[in-house]
Amino acid sequence: MMERDDIRAADATGLIDEKRAASVIALSDSRRDAREPCRR
């Protein structure tokens, strides 16, 4: 699974642009929240 550091590295090396990196991070966060609901 790609982590934030991997996405940032891809942005830093020019593999993806900053806008795409932000989009991928947002999608990853939303999917992670769906898999790991908050425990109360």
N, C-alpha and C positions, 0 to 999 in steps of 0.2 A: 504494500500500500504506500502510496506517495504521502509524505508528510509535508508540513509547511516549509521546512528547510529545503526539501527537494524542489518545490515549486519556486521558492525564492532563488535557488541556484540556477534553475532553468531561465528565470527572468534575467539574472545577472549575466549569464553567458549569451543571452540573446536568442535562446531557443523559442521563447514565447515573450510577448510584450507584457507590460505591466497591467494593462487592462484585462488581458486574458488570465494572467496569474491571479488577479483579484477575484475574477469570476470563478475560477477553479477553486480557490480557497473558500469562497462563500458557499459554493455547492458542496464541497467536502464537509464544511461545518454543519450545514443543514442535514446532510445525510447522517453524519455522526450523531447529531441530536435525535434523529429518528430511530437510530439503532440503540442509543443509550439514553432512555428517558430519564429525567431528573427524579431522583429518589427523595421522597419527603418523609 
